[in-house]
């Protein structure tokens, strides 16, 4: 009797680990596209524009708009056709976007390039769902570790993406950067092969088929204090990261630093984003989600302090490393907080709504990065970090106080 009950639980946890590892590998490959798009997007936009360079980061905004617009449809599509086929569809979208970006550079079309970046963003919306898919199997205690395992795959992406950009950006000279985007199509094809190995025990639509319904209305889920604060902290962490990171390559090149060193700065940044993921889940289990989020926000503030001390290459790189580390703690912690706010049958709409709000704000942040940098410089970009961090910390502190006061 005991063995009959225990075996399904053991099998479920085993499959949860297997899926997390597969998704981590997919993150390393399909997640390499965004570093290419972000590190070269602003520089390519600068290259394509005329005298007015204020819209140089608009293609990166197009990428983030694509993520935001596809966030909810991606979740709903996967609810209908399953995680595996949904993720494969996203990889195909990324491949189409990479082709459009490469082609637009060959013909010198700025706005077609921005549209291509939008399609890359659509593919990235599916990549961002990997962290949620990793929690579909296994028990609740495995969820923070599963999220961390998947995001740890970003270390591979941090190396593969920028290195591919550096080695192939001049492949089709005299047209800069086109070779990198065409080369990245191969990453999506490899990612599709990896994603085909996924196996989920229970289809995402099964709860509805069993008559449990779709759960509470979305508004009721979103009005929970924990949901609202987790979204604000995730938005604050991610939008600040995007805001500073998008402007950094342009600021470095504007200071006389080479495009190669600017791209390497993004590589170190992305490594710092994902390398701590090996331990972030364990830290969350030991110290609590709220403390890890607060730590991440404080590190983001320290990043801005470093960036304000000078324009030397090592200071840019150190600031970008701290930016990635702060994002890791803040974003993973906020994501783990979010998973406490919805029931299994509510996850598609709750996760989709979260990512829509998240990447809508990130898109705005990436657009404003170019505007602020062009109008007021690198100093202004970093000064904006402080009030956002302060607001997130205040809300996080309020949530802790509120939940303690409501406890019996």
C-alpha positions as CSV (number, residue, x, y, z in Angstrom):
1,X,0.0,0.0,0.0
2,X,2.8,2.4,1.0
3,X,4.8,1.7,-2.1
4,X,1.8,2.1,-4.4
5,X,1.2,5.6,-3.1
6,X,4.8,6.7,-3.0
7,X,5.8,5.6,-6.5
8,X,3.9,8.2,-8.5
9,X,5.3,11.0,-6.3
10,X,8.9,9.7,-6.9
11,X,8.3,9.4,-10.6
12,X,6.8,12.9,-10.7
13,X,9.8,14.4,-8.9
14,X,12.1,12.5,-11.2
15,X,10.4,13.9,-14.3
16,X,10.4,17.4,-12.8
17,X,14.2,17.2,-12.5
18,X,14.5,15.9,-16.1
19,X,12.3,18.7,-17.5
20,X,14.2,21.3,-15.5
21,X,17.5,20.1,-17.0
22,X,16.1,20.0,-20.5
23,X,14.7,23.5,-20.1
24,X,18.0,24.7,-18.7
25,X,19.7,23.4,-21.9
26,X,17.1,25.1,-24.0
27,X,17.6,28.3,-22.1
28,X,21.3,28.1,-22.9
29,X,20.6,27.9,-26.6
30,X,17.3,29.8,-27.2
31,X,18.2,32.2,-24.5
32,X,21.4,33.2,-26.5
33,X,19.2,35.1,-29.0
34,X,18.2,38.0,-26.6
35,X,21.9,38.9,-25.7
36,X,22.6,39.1,-29.4
37,X,19.6,41.2,-30.0
38,X,20.2,43.5,-27.0
39,X,23.9,43.9,-27.4
40,X,23.7,44.7,-31.1
41,X,20.2,46.1,-31.3
42,X,21.0,49.6,-30.1
43,X,24.3,49.7,-32.0
44,X,22.6,48.5,-35.2
45,X,19.8,51.1,-34.7
46,X,22.5,53.7,-34.3
47,X,24.1,52.5,-37.5
48,X,20.9,52.6,-39.5
49,X,19.7,56.0,-38.3
50,X,20.6,59.3,-39.8
51,X,21.7,62.4,-37.8
52,X,19.1,62.0,-35.0
53,X,20.2,59.1,-32.9
54,X,17.5,59.5,-30.2
55,X,15.6,56.5,-31.5
56,X,18.7,54.2,-31.5
57,X,17.3,52.0,-28.8
58,X,13.8,51.7,-30.5
59,X,14.7,48.3,-31.9
60,X,15.4,47.0,-28.4
61,X,12.1,48.5,-27.4
62,X,10.6,46.5,-30.3
63,X,12.1,43.4,-28.8
64,X,10.5,44.1,-25.4
65,X,7.2,45.0,-27.0
66,X,7.2,41.6,-28.7
67,X,7.8,40.0,-25.3
68,X,5.0,41.9,-23.8
69,X,2.5,41.4,-26.6
70,X,3.2,37.7,-26.8
71,X,3.2,37.0,-23.0
72,X,-0.4,36.2,-22.5
73,X,-1.0,34.6,-26.0
74,X,2.0,32.4,-25.4
75,X,0.6,31.2,-22.1
76,X,-2.9,30.6,-23.7
77,X,-1.4,28.8,-26.7
78,X,0.5,26.5,-24.5
79,X,-2.6,25.8,-22.5
80,X,-4.2,24.6,-25.7
81,X,-1.4,22.7,-27.5
82,X,1.0,22.0,-24.5
83,X,4.3,23.3,-23.3
84,X,6.5,21.4,-25.8
85,X,4.8,22.5,-29.0
86,X,4.3,26.0,-27.7
87,X,8.0,26.3,-26.9
88,X,8.9,25.0,-30.4
89,X,6.5,27.6,-31.9
90,X,8.4,30.3,-30.0
91,X,11.8,29.1,-31.3
92,X,10.4,29.3,-34.9
93,X,9.3,32.9,-34.2
94,X,12.8,33.8,-33.0
95,X,14.3,32.3,-36.2
96,X,11.9,34.4,-38.3
97,X,12.9,37.5,-36.4
98,X,16.6,36.8,-36.8
99,X,16.2,36.5,-40.5
100,X,14.2,39.8,-40.7
101,X,16.9,41.6,-38.7
102,X,19.7,40.3,-40.9
103,X,17.8,41.1,-44.1
104,X,16.8,44.6,-42.9
105,X,20.4,45.4,-42.2
106,X,21.4,44.3,-45.8
107,X,18.8,46.7,-47.3
108,X,19.3,49.4,-44.7
109,X,15.7,49.5,-43.3
110,X,15.5,50.8,-39.7
111,X,11.8,50.0,-39.1
112,X,12.0,46.5,-40.7
113,X,14.9,45.9,-38.3
114,X,12.7,47.0,-35.4
115,X,9.9,44.6,-36.6
116,X,12.4,41.8,-36.8
117,X,13.4,42.6,-33.2
118,X,9.8,42.4,-32.2
119,X,9.6,38.9,-33.6
120,X,12.7,37.9,-31.6
121,X,10.8,39.3,-28.6
122,X,7.8,37.1,-29.4
123,X,10.1,34.1,-29.3
124,X,11.7,35.3,-26.1
125,X,8.2,35.4,-24.5
126,X,8.2,31.7,-24.8
127,X,11.7,31.4,-23.3
128,X,10.5,33.4,-20.3
129,X,7.9,30.8,-19.7
130,X,10.5,28.1,-19.3
131,X,10.9,29.1,-15.6
132,X,7.2,28.5,-15.0
133,X,7.1,25.3,-17.0
134,X,9.8,23.9,-14.7
135,X,7.4,24.2,-11.8
136,X,4.6,22.2,-13.5
137,X,5.9,18.9,-12.2
138,X,7.2,17.9,-8.8
139,X,6.2,19.2,-5.3
140,X,6.0,22.8,-4.2
141,X,9.3,22.6,-2.4
142,X,11.1,22.0,-5.7
143,X,9.7,25.1,-7.4
144,X,12.4,27.6,-6.4
145,X,15.2,25.2,-7.3
146,X,13.5,24.4,-10.6
147,X,13.3,28.1,-11.5
148,X,17.0,28.5,-10.5
149,X,18.0,25.5,-12.5
150,X,16.3,26.8,-15.7
151,X,17.7,30.3,-15.3
152,X,21.2,28.8,-14.6
153,X,21.1,27.7,-18.3
154,X,21.4,31.4,-19.0
155,X,25.1,31.1,-18.2
156,X,25.5,29.2,-21.5
157,X,23.4,31.8,-23.2
158,X,25.6,34.5,-21.8
159,X,28.7,32.9,-23.5
160,X,27.1,31.7,-26.7
161,X,25.2,34.8,-27.6
162,X,27.8,37.5,-27.2
163,X,30.6,35.3,-28.6
164,X,28.6,34.4,-31.6
165,X,27.9,38.2,-32.1
166,X,31.6,39.0,-31.8
167,X,32.7,36.3,-34.2
168,X,30.0,36.8,-36.9
169,X,29.0,40.5,-36.7
170,X,31.5,41.3,-39.6
171,X,30.7,38.2,-41.6
172,X,28.8,40.2,-44.3
173,X,30.9,43.4,-44.4
174,X,30.5,46.1,-45.4
175,X,27.2,45.6,-43.7
176,X,27.8,45.5,-40.0
177,X,26.0,43.1,-37.7
178,X,23.9,41.2,-40.3
179,X,26.1,38.1,-40.1
180,X,25.4,37.8,-36.4
181,X,21.6,37.8,-36.9
182,X,21.7,35.3,-39.7
183,X,24.0,33.0,-37.7
184,X,21.6,33.1,-34.8
185,X,19.0,31.3,-36.8
186,X,21.0,28.1,-36.2
187,X,20.5,28.5,-32.4
188,X,16.7,28.3,-32.8
189,X,17.0,25.1,-34.8
190,X,19.2,23.5,-32.2
191,X,16.8,24.7,-29.5
192,X,13.9,23.0,-31.3
193,X,15.7,19.7,-31.1
194,X,16.3,20.1,-27.4
195,X,12.7,21.1,-26.7
196,X,11.4,18.0,-28.5
197,X,12.7,16.0,-25.5
198,X,10.3,17.5,-23.0
199,X,7.7,15.3,-21.4
200,X,5.0,16.5,-19.1
201,X,2.9,14.0,-17.0
202,X,-0.3,16.0,-17.1
203,X,-1.5,18.2,-20.0
204,X,-2.0,21.8,-19.0
205,X,-5.7,21.7,-19.9
206,X,-6.5,18.7,-17.7
207,X,-7.7,20.6,-14.7
208,X,-10.4,22.2,-16.8
209,X,-11.4,18.9,-18.3
210,X,-11.9,17.5,-14.8
211,X,-14.4,20.2,-14.1
212,X,-12.4,22.3,-11.7
213,X,-13.0,25.4,-13.9
214,X,-10.5,28.1,-14.6
215,X,-10.3,29.3,-11.0
216,X,-10.9,32.8,-9.7
217,X,-11.4,35.8,-12.0
218,X,-8.1,37.3,-13.0
219,X,-8.9,40.6,-11.3
220,X,-9.3,38.8,-8.0
221,X,-5.9,37.1,-8.4
222,X,-4.2,40.3,-9.3
223,X,-5.7,42.3,-6.4
224,X,-4.0,40.1,-3.8
225,X,-1.3,42.2,-2.0
226,X,1.3,39.5,-2.6
227,X,0.6,39.3,-6.3
228,X,0.8,43.1,-6.6
229,X,4.0,43.5,-4.7
230,X,5.7,40.6,-6.4
231,X,4.8,42.1,-9.8
232,X,6.1,45.5,-8.8
233,X,9.3,44.1,-7.5
234,X,9.8,42.0,-10.6
235,X,9.0,45.0,-12.8
236,X,11.4,47.2,-10.8
237,X,14.2,44.7,-11.0
238,X,13.7,43.9,-14.7
239,X,12.9,47.4,-15.9
240,X,15.9,48.9,-14.2
241,X,18.1,46.1,-15.5
242,X,16.8,46.8,-19.1
243,X,17.0,50.5,-18.7
244,X,20.7,50.5,-17.6
245,X,21.8,47.6,-19.8
246,X,20.2,49.0,-23.0
247,X,22.0,52.3,-22.6
248,X,25.3,50.8,-21.5
249,X,26.7,49.7,-25.0
250,X,25.8,53.1,-26.5
251,X,27.4,54.9,-23.5
252,X,30.6,52.8,-23.8
253,X,31.0,53.3,-27.5
254,X,30.3,57.0,-26.9
255,X,33.2,57.1,-24.5
256,X,35.5,55.7,-27.1
257,X,35.3,52.0,-26.0
258,X,35.2,49.5,-28.9
259,X,32.1,47.6,-29.9
260,X,33.8,44.4,-29.0
261,X,34.4,45.5,-25.5
262,X,30.9,46.8,-25.2
263,X,29.6,43.4,-26.3
264,X,31.9,41.7,-23.8
265,X,30.5,43.9,-21.1
266,X,27.0,42.6,-22.0
267,X,28.5,39.1,-21.8
268,X,29.8,39.6,-18.3
269,X,26.4,41.1,-17.4
270,X,24.4,38.2,-18.7
271,X,26.7,35.7,-16.9
272,X,26.1,37.7,-13.7
273,X,22.4,37.5,-14.4
274,X,22.3,33.7,-14.5
275,X,25.4,32.3,-12.7
276,X,24.0,32.9,-9.2
277,X,21.0,30.8,-10.2
278,X,22.8,27.7,-9.0
279,X,22.4,28.9,-5.4
280,X,19.5,31.4,-5.6
281,X,16.9,28.7,-5.0
282,X,18.7,27.4,-1.9
283,X,19.1,30.9,-0.6
284,X,15.4,31.6,-1.0
285,X,14.6,28.3,0.8
286,X,17.0,29.3,3.7
287,X,16.4,33.1,4.1
288,X,13.0,33.6,2.5
289,X,11.8,35.2,-0.8
290,X,11.3,38.7,0.6
291,X,14.9,39.0,1.9
292,X,16.4,37.8,-1.4
293,X,14.3,40.3,-3.3
294,X,15.4,43.1,-1.0
295,X,19.0,42.0,-1.4
296,X,18.7,42.2,-5.2
297,X,17.2,45.7,-5.1
298,X,20.0,46.9,-2.8
299,X,22.6,45.5,-5.2
300,X,20.9,47.4,-8.1
301,X,21.4,50.6,-6.1
302,X,25.1,49.7,-5.6
303,X,25.4,49.2,-9.3
304,X,24.2,52.7,-10.0
305,X,26.7,54.0,-7.4
306,X,29.6,52.3,-9.2
307,X,28.4,53.6,-12.6
308,X,28.4,57.1,-11.3
309,X,32.0,57.0,-10.1
310,X,33.6,57.2,-13.6
311,X,33.7,56.2,-17.2
312,X,36.6,53.7,-17.3
313,X,35.9,50.4,-19.0
314,X,36.3,48.4,-15.7
315,X,33.7,50.5,-14.0
316,X,31.2,49.9,-16.9
317,X,31.9,46.2,-16.6
318,X,31.7,46.1,-12.8
319,X,28.4,48.1,-12.9
320,X,27.0,45.6,-15.5
321,X,28.0,42.6,-13.4
322,X,26.3,44.1,-10.3
323,X,23.3,44.9,-12.5
324,X,23.0,41.3,-13.5
325,X,23.5,40.0,-9.9
326,X,20.8,42.4,-8.6
327,X,18.4,41.3,-11.3
328,X,19.0,37.6,-10.5
329,X,18.1,38.0,-6.8
330,X,15.3,40.5,-7.4
331,X,13.6,38.7,-10.3
332,X,13.9,35.1,-9.2
333,X,12.7,36.0,-5.7
334,X,9.8,38.0,-7.1
335,X,8.9,35.1,-9.4
336,X,8.9,32.7,-6.5
337,X,6.6,35.0,-4.6
338,X,4.3,35.1,-7.6
339,X,3.9,31.3,-7.6
340,X,2.3,31.5,-4.2
341,X,-0.6,33.6,-5.5
342,X,-2.5,31.3,-7.8
343,X,-3.9,27.8,-8.0
344,X,-2.8,25.2,-10.6
345,X,-5.8,25.9,-12.8
346,X,-5.1,29.6,-12.7
347,X,-1.5,29.5,-13.6
348,X,-1.8,30.3,-17.4
349,X,-3.7,33.5,-17.0
350,X,-1.8,34.6,-13.9
351,X,1.6,34.0,-15.4
352,X,0.5,35.6,-18.7
353,X,-0.8,38.7,-17.0
354,X,2.4,39.0,-15.0
355,X,4.6,38.8,-18.0
356,X,2.4,41.2,-20.0
357,X,2.7,43.8,-17.2
358,X,6.4,43.0,-16.7
359,X,7.5,43.3,-20.3
360,X,5.2,46.2,-21.1
361,X,7.1,48.2,-18.5
362,X,10.5,46.8,-19.7
363,X,9.7,47.9,-23.2
364,X,9.0,51.4,-22.0
365,X,12.2,51.3,-20.0
366,X,14.3,50.3,-23.0
367,X,12.8,53.1,-25.1
368,X,13.4,55.7,-22.4
369,X,17.0,54.5,-21.9
370,X,17.9,55.9,-25.3
371,X,15.9,59.1,-24.8
372,X,17.4,59.8,-21.4
373,X,21.0,58.9,-22.5
374,X,20.7,61.1,-25.6
375,X,19.2,64.1,-23.7
376,X,21.0,64.0,-20.3
377,X,23.8,61.4,-20.5
378,X,24.9,58.3,-18.6
379,X,24.7,60.0,-15.2
380,X,21.0,60.6,-15.5
381,X,20.4,57.0,-16.6
382,X,21.9,55.8,-13.3
383,X,20.3,58.4,-11.0
384,X,16.9,57.1,-12.0
385,X,17.7,53.7,-10.3
386,X,17.5,55.1,-6.8
387,X,13.8,56.2,-6.5
388,X,12.6,53.0,-8.2
389,X,14.6,50.8,-5.8
390,X,13.3,52.9,-2.8
391,X,9.7,52.5,-3.9
392,X,10.1,48.7,-4.3
393,X,11.7,48.3,-0.9
394,X,8.9,50.3,0.7
395,X,6.2,48.1,-0.8
396,X,8.1,45.0,0.1
397,X,8.4,46.1,3.7
398,X,4.7,47.0,3.7
399,X,3.8,43.5,2.5
400,X,5.8,41.8,5.2
401,X,4.2,44.0,7.9
402,X,0.7,43.5,6.4
403,X,0.9,39.7,6.3
404,X,2.3,39.5,9.8
405,X,-0.5,41.7,11.1
406,X,-3.1,39.4,9.4
407,X,-1.5,36.2,10.8
408,X,-3.6,34.5,13.5
